Amino acid sequence: MKNLLITGFEPFGGEKINPSWQSVLALDGQIGEYAITKLEIPTVFKKGAYAVIKKAEEINPDVIICVGQAGGRGAVTPEAIGINLMDANIPDNEGYKPINTPIIPDGENAYFSTLPIREMVEAINKEGLPAGLSYSAGVFVCNEVLYTLLHRFKGTKVRVGFIHVPFFPEQTDGSKPSLTKEQTVKALTAAIKTL
Ligand code: PCA
């Protein structure tokens, strides 16, 4: 049995729920040959990434997938790249709003995801659900978590990546795209089966 650590975020930006954690929480405890460990992490710079690293040091996962909300996106989007930049439009859940600040001052400019992101997109599409590659995880906490983890696990056997998911229907008046929890869980499950 292999180990997958999968995380979702707490709500942020005035939302009452975060579809990333709601969906992660609803995943089966075992998918294919992976035992699934689920973790909710704070939408707070540094603390979110630290929580993932701490749990990873405890359970030695083969793969880490972080899932986050991308309100306004209409598809489940595996992220291709994390960049060394924080440039927040809104404060994180502890009021920190870094502008034009590197995540790791002497770190690489960027790292590529080490997940099978193309296969994941294909697998989700095969379920009849919308998916696409994304080449920007933004410049808020999600990108910071992705970049920090790719930096931390570079050169190790641990595969690391990030998947953004749309709003749930109850988060929008219909003017923004959404996927239900059932659809999002189905998409994440299909993605995990490509590992
Ligand atoms: N989405 C935010 C941070 C937490 C989340 O779920 C982001 O895309 O940066």
Boltz pocket constraint, residues with backbone or C-beta under 6 A from the ligand:
constraints:
  - pocket:
      binder: B
      contacts: [[A, 9], [A, 10], [A, 12], [A, 18], [A, 20], [A, 43], [A, 67], [A, 68], [A, 69], [A, 70], [A, 137], [A, 138], [A, 139], [A, 140], [A, 141], [A, 142], [A, 143]]
      max_distance: 6.0
